[in-house]
Amino acid sequence: MKTFFADPYASWQRGTNENHNGLIRRYLPKGTSFNDLTQEELDDIVWEINNRSRKILNFSTLQEVFNLWGVFGFKVECGRVNLPTTFQKSIQDQ
């Protein structure tokens, strides 16, 4: 299996990683002490990040897509999720 290692100090080679770092920094700015955070606070931050709507999912959350996985079919092409019209209507009805 081929493995890619990004060059040091080349953040453009780690786009998704850097995006998630930015999301985490919204809740935990640099210099934040993790000793002052409870597990519940960390779990809340993780939940909020994981339940954000995403443009690539037609502004649905990952949970909404996974909940409808067995009900509606969708396919991924070139990194884009093409959701059927029935899925889009069900999201609007919620």
Secondary structure, 3 states (H helix, E strand, C coil): CCCCCCCCCCHHHCHHHHHHHHHHHHHCCCCCCHHHCCHHHHHHHHHHHHCCCEHHHCCECHHHHHHCCCCCCCEEECCEEECCHHHHHHHHHC
